[in-house]
């Protein structure tokens, strides 16, 4: 079992930055693909970004060039650096872990473990 806890969400003005953290316990994350998703009420969970165990990075269409995922295997933590934030980035952000082919990295159903989510609100 893997337990994931997100932190770092909050309220920020448009154009600002936030860094989310996802700390894992129970197992080392080094062998898992790690992803970030976000969700707003009434909509499906949206893929944001992911990093495979080998370090390959995959971006969601809406965040490419603004967000950056990284992982620190020694700290068993994954980060999401979010820059140039827009009001439409407002959502609950979730981190997730799983083992699957890279072709499935953007599918929420591919992931086995999820955090509880952290709210990000971007004001205009």
Secondary structure, DSSP 8 states (H G I E B T S, - for coil): --EEEEE--EEEETT--EEEEEEEESS-GGGSEEEEEEE-TTS--EEEEEE-TT--EEE-TTTTTTEEEEEETTTTEEEEEE-S--GGG-EEEEEEEE---GGGTT-GGG-SEE---EEEEEE-
